């Protein structure tokens, strides 16, 4: 992550239950550095809102695009989003 990072909102249901969690996403970093095609690969505590909160934040992130032969290319990236109360 090089340029722009949005902190995910902590899901209210998880906050009330005082639960922490981790979401693993696969995304595509586009040629312009934007993030698209988020897919949840793994979540350790499902149905508490962690998945959508992670997707909402990560799709706002911006990366420096990968390059091949000096030209920007789209690439897959695995992203880990951790939700911690502290």
PyMOL CGO cylinders between C-alpha atoms (Angstrom):
from pymol import cmd
from pymol.cgo import CYLINDER

trace = [
    CYLINDER, 0.00, 0.00, 0.00, 1.70, 3.09, -1.17, 0.3, 1, 1, 1, 1, 1, 1,
    CYLINDER, 1.70, 3.09, -1.17, -0.54, 6.10, -1.46, 0.3, 1, 1, 1, 1, 1, 1,
    CYLINDER, -0.54, 6.10, -1.46, -3.96, 6.10, 0.12, 0.3, 1, 1, 1, 1, 1, 1,
    CYLINDER, -3.96, 6.10, 0.12, -5.45, 4.10, 3.00, 0.3, 1, 1, 1, 1, 1, 1,
    CYLINDER, -5.45, 4.10, 3.00, -8.96, 4.31, 4.48, 0.3, 1, 1, 1, 1, 1, 1,
    CYLINDER, -8.96, 4.31, 4.48, -9.40, 2.78, 7.93, 0.3, 1, 1, 1, 1, 1, 1,
    CYLINDER, -9.40, 2.78, 7.93, -12.34, 0.35, 7.95, 0.3, 1, 1, 1, 1, 1, 1,
    CYLINDER, -12.34, 0.35, 7.95, -15.35, 1.18, 10.11, 0.3, 1, 1, 1, 1, 1, 1,
    CYLINDER, -15.35, 1.18, 10.11, -15.67, -1.20, 13.03, 0.3, 1, 1, 1, 1, 1, 1,
    CYLINDER, -15.67, -1.20, 13.03, -18.95, -3.13, 12.64, 0.3, 1, 1, 1, 1, 1, 1,
    CYLINDER, -18.95, -3.13, 12.64, -21.36, -2.11, 15.40, 0.3, 1, 1, 1, 1, 1, 1,
    CYLINDER, -21.36, -2.11, 15.40, -22.55, -5.67, 16.05, 0.3, 1, 1, 1, 1, 1, 1,
    CYLINDER, -22.55, -5.67, 16.05, -18.96, -6.81, 16.60, 0.3, 1, 1, 1, 1, 1, 1,
    CYLINDER, -18.96, -6.81, 16.60, -18.19, -3.75, 18.76, 0.3, 1, 1, 1, 1, 1, 1,
    CYLINDER, -18.19, -3.75, 18.76, -21.19, -4.44, 21.01, 0.3, 1, 1, 1, 1, 1, 1,
    CYLINDER, -21.19, -4.44, 21.01, -20.13, -8.07, 21.35, 0.3, 1, 1, 1, 1, 1, 1,
    CYLINDER, -20.13, -8.07, 21.35, -16.52, -6.91, 21.98, 0.3, 1, 1, 1, 1, 1, 1,
    CYLINDER, -16.52, -6.91, 21.98, -15.24, -9.23, 19.24, 0.3, 1, 1, 1, 1, 1, 1,
    CYLINDER, -15.24, -9.23, 19.24, -12.20, -8.75, 17.06, 0.3, 1, 1, 1, 1, 1, 1,
    CYLINDER, -12.20, -8.75, 17.06, -11.66, -10.32, 13.68, 0.3, 1, 1, 1, 1, 1, 1,
    CYLINDER, -11.66, -10.32, 13.68, -9.59, -10.69, 10.53, 0.3, 1, 1, 1, 1, 1, 1,
    CYLINDER, -9.59, -10.69, 10.53, -10.72, -10.68, 6.91, 0.3, 1, 1, 1, 1, 1, 1,
    CYLINDER, -10.72, -10.68, 6.91, -8.59, -11.90, 4.01, 0.3, 1, 1, 1, 1, 1, 1,
    CYLINDER, -8.59, -11.90, 4.01, -9.60, -10.42, 0.65, 0.3, 1, 1, 1, 1, 1, 1,
    CYLINDER, -9.60, -10.42, 0.65, -8.41, -11.01, -2.87, 0.3, 1, 1, 1, 1, 1, 1,
    CYLINDER, -8.41, -11.01, -2.87, -8.59, -7.86, -4.98, 0.3, 1, 1, 1, 1, 1, 1,
    CYLINDER, -8.59, -7.86, -4.98, -7.42, -6.60, -8.34, 0.3, 1, 1, 1, 1, 1, 1,
    CYLINDER, -7.42, -6.60, -8.34, -5.16, -3.54, -8.40, 0.3, 1, 1, 1, 1, 1, 1,
    CYLINDER, -5.16, -3.54, -8.40, -6.05, -1.84, -11.67, 0.3, 1, 1, 1, 1, 1, 1,
    CYLINDER, -6.05, -1.84, -11.67, -3.63, -0.03, -13.99, 0.3, 1, 1, 1, 1, 1, 1,
    CYLINDER, -3.63, -0.03, -13.99, -4.64, 3.29, -12.38, 0.3, 1, 1, 1, 1, 1, 1,
    CYLINDER, -4.64, 3.29, -12.38, -3.98, 1.98, -8.84, 0.3, 1, 1, 1, 1, 1, 1,
    CYLINDER, -3.98, 1.98, -8.84, -7.64, 1.60, -7.92, 0.3, 1, 1, 1, 1, 1, 1,
    CYLINDER, -7.64, 1.60, -7.92, -8.93, -1.53, -6.21, 0.3, 1, 1, 1, 1, 1, 1,
    CYLINDER, -8.93, -1.53, -6.21, -11.68, -3.67, -7.73, 0.3, 1, 1, 1, 1, 1, 1,
    CYLINDER, -11.68, -3.67, -7.73, -13.24, -7.14, -7.69, 0.3, 1, 1, 1, 1, 1, 1,
    CYLINDER, -13.24, -7.14, -7.69, -12.99, -7.78, -3.93, 0.3, 1, 1, 1, 1, 1, 1,
    CYLINDER, -12.99, -7.78, -3.93, -13.58, -11.37, -2.91, 0.3, 1, 1, 1, 1, 1, 1,
    CYLINDER, -13.58, -11.37, -2.91, -13.61, -12.65, 0.66, 0.3, 1, 1, 1, 1, 1, 1,
    CYLINDER, -13.61, -12.65, 0.66, -11.16, -15.54, 0.90, 0.3, 1, 1, 1, 1, 1, 1,
    CYLINDER, -11.16, -15.54, 0.90, -11.45, -16.02, 4.65, 0.3, 1, 1, 1, 1, 1, 1,
    CYLINDER, -11.45, -16.02, 4.65, -13.06, -14.41, 7.68, 0.3, 1, 1, 1, 1, 1, 1,
    CYLINDER, -13.06, -14.41, 7.68, -12.51, -15.73, 11.18, 0.3, 1, 1, 1, 1, 1, 1,
    CYLINDER, -12.51, -15.73, 11.18, -15.82, -14.45, 12.59, 0.3, 1, 1, 1, 1, 1, 1,
    CYLINDER, -15.82, -14.45, 12.59, -18.55, -14.45, 9.96, 0.3, 1, 1, 1, 1, 1, 1,
    CYLINDER, -18.55, -14.45, 9.96, -21.84, -12.55, 9.97, 0.3, 1, 1, 1, 1, 1, 1,
    CYLINDER, -21.84, -12.55, 9.97, -20.71, -9.74, 12.26, 0.3, 1, 1, 1, 1, 1, 1,
    CYLINDER, -20.71, -9.74, 12.26, -20.15, -7.21, 9.49, 0.3, 1, 1, 1, 1, 1, 1,
    CYLINDER, -20.15, -7.21, 9.49, -16.38, -7.59, 9.20, 0.3, 1, 1, 1, 1, 1, 1,
    CYLINDER, -16.38, -7.59, 9.20, -16.57, -8.73, 5.56, 0.3, 1, 1, 1, 1, 1, 1,
    CYLINDER, -16.57, -8.73, 5.56, -18.51, -5.72, 4.25, 0.3, 1, 1, 1, 1, 1, 1,
    CYLINDER, -18.51, -5.72, 4.25, -16.56, -3.23, 6.38, 0.3, 1, 1, 1, 1, 1, 1,
    CYLINDER, -16.56, -3.23, 6.38, -13.31, -4.61, 4.95, 0.3, 1, 1, 1, 1, 1, 1,
    CYLINDER, -13.31, -4.61, 4.95, -14.61, -4.45, 1.37, 0.3, 1, 1, 1, 1, 1, 1,
    CYLINDER, -14.61, -4.45, 1.37, -15.93, -0.91, 1.84, 0.3, 1, 1, 1, 1, 1, 1,
    CYLINDER, -15.93, -0.91, 1.84, -12.55, 0.31, 3.09, 0.3, 1, 1, 1, 1, 1, 1,
    CYLINDER, -12.55, 0.31, 3.09, -10.26, -1.62, 0.75, 0.3, 1, 1, 1, 1, 1, 1,
    CYLINDER, -10.26, -1.62, 0.75, -12.12, -0.58, -2.40, 0.3, 1, 1, 1, 1, 1, 1,
    CYLINDER, -12.12, -0.58, -2.40, -11.29, 3.04, -1.49, 0.3, 1, 1, 1, 1, 1, 1,
    CYLINDER, -11.29, 3.04, -1.49, -7.57, 2.34, -1.16, 0.3, 1, 1, 1, 1, 1, 1,
    CYLINDER, -7.57, 2.34, -1.16, -5.15, 3.44, -3.89, 0.3, 1, 1, 1, 1, 1, 1,
    CYLINDER, -5.15, 3.44, -3.89, -1.91, 1.74, -4.82, 0.3, 1, 1, 1, 1, 1, 1,
    CYLINDER, -1.91, 1.74, -4.82, 1.01, 2.56, -7.05, 0.3, 1, 1, 1, 1, 1, 1,
    CYLINDER, 1.01, 2.56, -7.05, 0.25, 0.35, -10.07, 0.3, 1, 1, 1, 1, 1, 1,
    CYLINDER, 0.25, 0.35, -10.07, 2.42, -2.65, -10.83, 0.3, 1, 1, 1, 1, 1, 1,
    CYLINDER, 2.42, -2.65, -10.83, 4.49, -2.37, -14.00, 0.3, 1, 1, 1, 1, 1, 1,
    CYLINDER, 4.49, -2.37, -14.00, 5.57, -4.81, -16.65, 0.3, 1, 1, 1, 1, 1, 1,
    CYLINDER, 5.57, -4.81, -16.65, 8.03, -3.62, -19.31, 0.3, 1, 1, 1, 1, 1, 1,
    CYLINDER, 8.03, -3.62, -19.31, 7.58, -0.09, -17.98, 0.3, 1, 1, 1, 1, 1, 1,
    CYLINDER, 7.58, -0.09, -17.98, 3.79, -0.05, -18.44, 0.3, 1, 1, 1, 1, 1, 1,
    CYLINDER, 3.79, -0.05, -18.44, 1.12, -0.26, -15.72, 0.3, 1, 1, 1, 1, 1, 1,
    CYLINDER, 1.12, -0.26, -15.72, -0.63, -3.62, -15.46, 0.3, 1, 1, 1, 1, 1, 1,
    CYLINDER, -0.63, -3.62, -15.46, -3.52, -4.97, -13.37, 0.3, 1, 1, 1, 1, 1, 1,
    CYLINDER, -3.52, -4.97, -13.37, -2.53, -7.53, -10.73, 0.3, 1, 1, 1, 1, 1, 1,
    CYLINDER, -2.53, -7.53, -10.73, -4.19, -9.70, -8.10, 0.3, 1, 1, 1, 1, 1, 1,
    CYLINDER, -4.19, -9.70, -8.10, -3.35, -8.95, -4.49, 0.3, 1, 1, 1, 1, 1, 1,
    CYLINDER, -3.35, -8.95, -4.49, -4.27, -10.65, -1.24, 0.3, 1, 1, 1, 1, 1, 1,
    CYLINDER, -4.27, -10.65, -1.24, -5.10, -8.14, 1.51, 0.3, 1, 1, 1, 1, 1, 1,
    CYLINDER, -5.10, -8.14, 1.51, -5.42, -8.83, 5.24, 0.3, 1, 1, 1, 1, 1, 1,
    CYLINDER, -5.42, -8.83, 5.24, -7.69, -6.48, 7.19, 0.3, 1, 1, 1, 1, 1, 1,
    CYLINDER, -7.69, -6.48, 7.19, -7.56, -6.76, 10.97, 0.3, 1, 1, 1, 1, 1, 1,
    CYLINDER, -7.56, -6.76, 10.97, -10.21, -5.41, 13.27, 0.3, 1, 1, 1, 1, 1, 1,
    CYLINDER, -10.21, -5.41, 13.27, -8.96, -4.71, 16.77, 0.3, 1, 1, 1, 1, 1, 1,
    CYLINDER, -8.96, -4.71, 16.77, -10.73, -2.94, 19.63, 0.3, 1, 1, 1, 1, 1, 1,
    CYLINDER, -10.73, -2.94, 19.63, -7.43, -1.70, 21.05, 0.3, 1, 1, 1, 1, 1, 1,
]
cmd.load_cgo(trace, "trace")
